[in-house]
């Protein structure tokens, strides 16, 4: 998939899911393929969500206060596969607030 199409898919996903506060993807070296909103770091290689997902496991964080929104959220990350090979990581920040 080309980079532009990848970005469009992530943007469409973010816009159609109001409970999602952020969406991003990373190469296996930890650099960002894309992040919306823009990531506040250059490389995620040392982050727990990246480490677990790059090992083939889905990661779900404990609730924390988002640096972007100042509201409670969790991070969910999973590996991106190309057939049986992990090629990256996809992640979202999910709001913990109930919308009425």
Residue pairs with C-beta under 8 A, 6 or more apart in sequence:
1 9
3 33
3 34
6 25
6 33
6 34
7 34
7 36
10 23
10 24
10 25
10 34
10 36
11 36
13 20
13 23
14 20
14 22
14 23
14 36
18 99
19 94
19 95
19 99
20 92
20 93
20 94
20 95
21 66
21 68
21 69
21 71
21 73
21 92
21 93
21 94
21 95
22 35
22 36
22 37
22 68
22 92
22 93
23 35
23 36
23 90
23 91
23 92
23 93
24 32
24 33
24 34
24 35
24 36
24 39
24 90
24 91
24 92
25 32
25 33
25 34
25 35
25 80
25 88
25 89
25 90
25 91
26 32
26 33
26 44
26 50
26 88
26 89
26 91
27 33
27 87
27 88
28 54
28 86
28 87
28 88
28 89
29 43
29 45
30 43
30 44
30 45
30 46
30 50
31 42
31 43
31 44
32 39
32 42
32 43
32 44
33 88
37 68
40 67
44 50
44 89
45 51
48 59
48 61
49 59
49 61
49 75
49 77
49 89
49 91
50 77
50 89
50 91
52 58
52 59
52 77
53 59
53 77
53 78
53 79
53 89
53 90
53 91
54 79
54 86
54 89
55 79
56 79
56 86
57 79
58 76
58 77
58 78
58 79
59 75
59 76
59 77
59 78
60 74
60 75
60 76
61 74
61 75
61 76
62 74
63 72
63 73
63 74
63 96
64 72
64 73
64 74
65 71
65 72
65 73
66 72
66 73
66 93
68 93
69 95
71 95
71 96
71 97
72 95
72 96
72 97
73 93
73 94
73 95
73 96
74 93
74 94
74 96
75 91
75 92
75 93
75 94
76 91
76 92
76 94
77 89
77 90
77 91
77 92
78 89
78 90
78 91
79 86
79 88
79 89
79 90
80 86
80 87
80 88
80 89
80 90
81 87
